[in-house]
């Protein structure tokens, strides 16, 4: 029986090792075709294989390879590190109907250093985070049960994320969910040995962890989908940067390469 994905070619992982020593345009450009053949195309095939798995338990997260795979070129404008290329290739499967990083999604990356798998809420706007916190206030016991699931903990450990020192404003400090409300991010993340990247087990290791995280991501996305529907029905929106309220105007627009470059970041989860 043919494996869903046979693994990356060894030459593809070796490409990352060489890139780590020669991360310059002068080295990369003559070898760009090698990158496309040995790294990018296998990554597309892996994303397609994972989409087939997501269809069984998270169809709202199916994402085309072009939409899922992050850009390989680093944005160096505000970074002291001016190396032009990333040291891994990564993909994200966001929730349909939500902005790419407003909802909880699934993530994985492959490099010569590790295979990383994760999922959850990583770069939420203030409005999205407030909606999740209100959700936790009323259903924190359910959330704790989800996070305590034996399979989830065995495959991904404990829930992670940056936290506030105190309970956020507007929530009682003595609430049973106070500890959860302090989270500014909520995600699972684990790093696996890089050796699995070249084997058929890579697909299964990622797929099992995606499936284990499904109740977790569904829980986080539930209030965000509800918020999205409420905002769309009302015709109003809030500007999370200023708290302004205005009329929602939905206009079809072309998705420019420049805007995609400016807004997509390669971070675990989201």
Phi, psi and omega per residue, in radians:
X1 nan 2.281 -3.098
X2 -1.258 2.342 3.124
X3 -1.180 2.599 3.120
X4 -1.029 -0.607 3.079
X5 -2.666 2.169 -3.025
X6 -1.367 -0.127 -3.060
X7 1.835 2.833 3.081
X8 -1.274 2.569 3.018
X9 -1.122 2.567 -3.138
X10 -1.016 -0.580 3.132
X11 -1.116 -0.485 3.106
X12 -1.200 -0.728 3.092
X13 -1.237 -0.630 3.058
X14 -1.084 -0.526 3.110
X15 -1.044 -0.728 3.124
X16 -1.150 -0.659 3.104
X17 -1.081 -0.760 3.130
X18 -1.185 -0.675 3.132
X19 -1.103 -0.617 3.119
X20 -1.060 -0.501 3.129
X21 -1.584 -0.359 -3.032
X22 -2.392 0.994 -3.084
X23 -1.452 1.297 3.113
X24 -2.422 2.743 3.084
X25 -1.138 -0.604 -3.124
X26 -1.085 -0.602 3.111
X27 -1.427 -0.710 -2.998
X28 -1.280 -0.792 -2.991
X29 -1.003 -0.745 3.078
X30 -1.167 -0.253 -3.111
X31 -1.971 0.256 -3.111
X32 -1.069 -0.652 3.126
X33 -1.121 -0.592 3.068
X34 -1.129 -0.736 3.092
X35 -1.045 -0.793 -3.119
X36 -1.098 -0.697 -3.077
X37 -1.398 -0.741 -2.980
X38 -1.624 -0.360 -3.076
X39 -2.118 -0.992 -3.011
X40 -1.167 -0.823 -3.114
X41 -1.151 -0.777 3.027
X42 -1.032 -0.621 3.114
X43 -1.116 -0.707 3.083
X44 -1.032 -0.762 -3.118
X45 -1.152 -0.646 3.107
X46 -1.174 -0.727 3.095
X47 -1.055 -0.748 3.114
X48 -1.090 -0.723 3.122
X49 -1.115 -0.709 3.122
X50 -1.215 -0.569 3.051
X51 -1.049 -0.684 3.110
X52 -1.102 -0.611 3.078
X53 -1.262 -0.760 3.124
X54 -1.051 -0.515 3.141
X55 -1.035 -0.406 -3.093
X56 -1.508 -0.450 -3.097
X57 -2.404 -0.201 3.122
X58 -2.598 1.054 -3.082
X59 -1.080 -0.396 -3.137
X60 -1.274 -0.048 -3.135
X61 -1.929 0.017 3.117
X62 -1.058 2.256 -3.054
X63 -2.399 2.360 3.127
X64 -1.096 2.677 3.115
X65 -0.947 -0.726 -3.135
X66 -1.126 -0.573 3.115
X67 -1.423 -0.465 -3.057
X68 -1.511 -0.699 -2.998
X69 -1.358 2.245 3.118
X70 -1.246 2.698 3.031
X71 -1.051 2.504 -3.127
X72 -1.521 -0.235 -3.092
X73 -1.585 2.302 -3.126
X74 -1.400 2.531 2.978
X75 -1.534 1.846 -3.029
X76 -1.763 0.123 -3.023
X77 -1.019 -0.689 -3.054
X78 -2.041 0.365 -3.103
X79 -2.017 2.418 3.054
X80 -1.209 -0.349 3.090
X81 -1.501 1.937 -3.051
X82 -1.737 0.198 3.068
X83 -1.093 2.322 -2.948
X84 -1.416 -0.265 -3.016
X85 -2.170 2.597 3.099
X86 -1.313 2.770 -3.113
X87 -1.695 0.293 3.136
X88 -2.737 2.877 2.974
X89 -2.035 2.358 -2.966
X90 -2.381 2.770 3.111
X91 -2.496 2.635 -3.129
X92 -2.324 2.438 3.138
X93 -2.069 1.560 -3.082
X94 -1.345 2.936 3.109
X95 -1.404 2.246 3.071
X96 -1.012 2.462 3.109
X97 1.575 -0.094 3.106
X98 -2.153 2.641 3.046
X99 -1.034 2.661 -2.963
X100 -0.853 -0.738 -3.094
X101 -1.961 0.148 3.081
X102 -1.422 -0.451 -3.108
X103 -1.927 3.033 3.081
X104 -1.450 2.369 -3.129
X105 -2.426 -3.009 3.135
X106 -1.991 2.563 -3.023
X107 -2.502 2.543 2.913
X108 -2.661 2.751 3.065
X109 -2.517 2.747 -3.111
X110 -2.327 2.356 3.062
X111 -2.697 -3.107 3.072
X112 -1.367 -0.137 -3.109
X113 -1.703 -0.624 3.141
X114 -2.921 2.891 2.885
X115 -1.905 2.104 -3.092
X116 -1.904 2.428 3.112
X117 -2.355 2.376 3.131
X118 -2.805 -3.125 3.097
X119 -3.106 2.670 3.118
X120 2.410 -2.658 -3.056
X121 -1.922 2.071 -3.004
X122 -2.115 -0.715 -3.071
X123 -2.235 0.843 -3.071
X124 -1.246 2.582 3.016
X125 -1.251 2.852 3.093
X126 -0.973 -0.695 3.134
X127 -1.117 -0.750 -3.140
X128 -1.143 -0.741 -3.138
X129 -1.133 -0.671 3.112
X130 -1.121 -0.672 3.124
X131 -1.137 -0.719 3.112
X132 -1.133 -0.706 3.136
X133 -1.129 -0.703 3.092
X134 -1.105 -0.647 3.098
X135 -1.105 -0.708 -3.140
X136 -1.186 -0.588 -3.141
X137 -1.006 -0.754 -3.065
X138 -1.572 -0.308 -3.044
X139 -2.357 0.616 -3.078
X140 -1.168 -0.565 3.128
X141 -1.141 -0.721 3.087
X142 -1.083 -0.733 -3.135
X143 -1.118 -0.722 3.120
X144 -1.116 -0.662 3.103
X145 -1.109 -0.713 3.114
X146 -1.060 -0.795 -3.086
X147 -1.260 -0.353 3.126
X148 -1.566 -0.022 -3.110
X149 -0.956 2.314 -3.027
X150 -1.030 -0.769 -3.118
X151 -1.129 -0.699 3.131
X152 -1.121 -0.796 -3.122
X153 -1.185 -0.630 -3.137
X154 -1.165 -0.656 -3.060
X155 -1.557 -0.467 -3.003
X156 -2.347 -0.047 3.090
X157 1.386 -2.449 -3.074
X158 -1.767 2.724 3.074
X159 -1.107 2.485 -3.076
X160 -2.170 3.016 3.059
X161 2.519 2.632 3.047
X162 -1.105 2.603 -3.063
X163 -2.316 2.657 2.983
X164 -1.346 2.762 3.079
X165 -1.300 -0.600 -3.105
X166 -2.148 2.918 3.042
X167 -1.086 2.373 -3.094
X168 -1.098 2.674 -3.123
X169 -0.991 2.395 3.118
X170 1.702 -0.106 3.127
X171 -2.136 2.417 -3.118
X172 -1.175 2.386 -3.099
X173 -1.182 -0.381 -3.106
X174 -1.723 0.213 3.137
X175 -1.209 2.521 3.124
X176 -1.006 -0.399 3.140
X177 -1.671 0.170 -3.023
X178 -0.961 -0.726 3.140
X179 -1.093 -0.656 3.115
X180 -1.256 -0.602 -3.094
X181 -1.182 -0.334 3.137
X182 -1.301 -0.281 3.140
X183 -1.169 2.308 2.984
X184 -1.672 -0.301 3.054
X185 -2.398 2.645 3.079
X186 -2.445 1.907 -3.118
X187 -2.733 2.823 2.960
X188 -1.913 2.547 -3.090
X189 -2.749 2.328 3.130
X190 -2.517 2.562 3.071
X191 -1.934 2.291 -3.111
X192 -1.917 2.808 -3.121
X193 -1.039 2.442 -3.107
X194 -1.151 -0.350 -3.087
X195 -1.080 -0.460 -3.112
X196 -1.264 -0.252 -3.077
X197 -1.068 -0.487 -3.086
X198 -1.731 0.227 -3.092
X199 -2.089 2.791 3.074
X200 -1.108 -0.317 -3.133
X201 -1.229 -0.276 -3.134
X202 -0.967 -0.870 -3.127
X203 -0.993 -0.837 -3.101
X204 -1.125 -0.679 3.131
X205 -1.099 -0.698 3.112
X206 -1.259 -0.830 -3.079
X207 -1.051 -0.733 3.136
X208 -1.072 -0.694 -3.129
X209 -1.273 -0.639 3.046
X210 -1.041 -0.813 -3.118
X211 -1.097 -0.721 -3.137
X212 -1.111 -0.540 -3.115
X213 -1.469 -0.148 -3.016
X214 -0.979 -0.833 3.109
X215 -1.074 -0.601 3.127
X216 -1.140 -0.887 -3.130
X217 -1.174 -0.647 3.114
X218 -1.098 -0.721 3.128
X219 -1.063 -0.814 -3.104
X220 -1.165 -0.598 -3.084
X221 -1.410 -0.369 -3.079
X222 -0.957 -0.902 3.139
X223 -1.217 -0.443 -3.122
X224 -1.299 -0.645 3.050
X225 -1.160 -0.741 3.110
X226 -1.084 -0.729 3.112
X227 -1.098 -0.748 3.134
X228 -1.048 -0.750 -3.141
X229 -1.170 -0.678 3.125
X230 -1.126 -0.770 3.140
X231 -1.123 -0.752 -3.131
X232 -1.124 -0.669 -3.125
X233 -1.237 -0.592 -3.100
X234 -1.361 -0.460 -3.085
X235 1.386 0.160 3.118
X236 -2.063 2.762 3.066
X237 -2.435 2.801 3.013
X238 -1.966 2.425 3.070
X239 -1.514 1.897 -3.058
X240 -1.126 -0.300 -3.137
X241 -1.381 -0.486 -3.052
X242 -2.254 -0.198 -3.087
X243 1.397 0.144 -3.137
X244 -1.235 2.649 3.059
X245 -2.032 2.357 -3.128
X246 -2.609 3.048 3.127
X247 -1.325 2.276 3.130
X248 -1.357 2.161 3.102
X249 -2.101 1.982 -3.125
X250 -1.720 1.997 -3.128
X251 -2.151 2.354 3.068
X252 -1.149 2.419 -3.135
X253 -2.518 2.670 3.097
X254 -1.356 2.452 3.106
X255 -1.582 1.821 -3.062
X256 -1.419 2.645 3.082
X257 -1.077 -0.625 -3.106
X258 -1.149 -0.765 -3.111
X259 -1.193 -0.629 3.099
X260 -1.118 -0.725 3.127
X261 -1.089 -0.684 -3.047
X262 -1.310 -0.461 -3.011
X263 -1.804 -0.293 -3.078
X264 -1.594 2.197 3.105
X265 -2.136 2.592 -3.121
X266 -1.692 1.553 3.113
X267 -2.199 2.665 3.076
X268 -1.047 2.198 3.042
X269 1.247 1.939 2.833
X270 2.464 nan nan
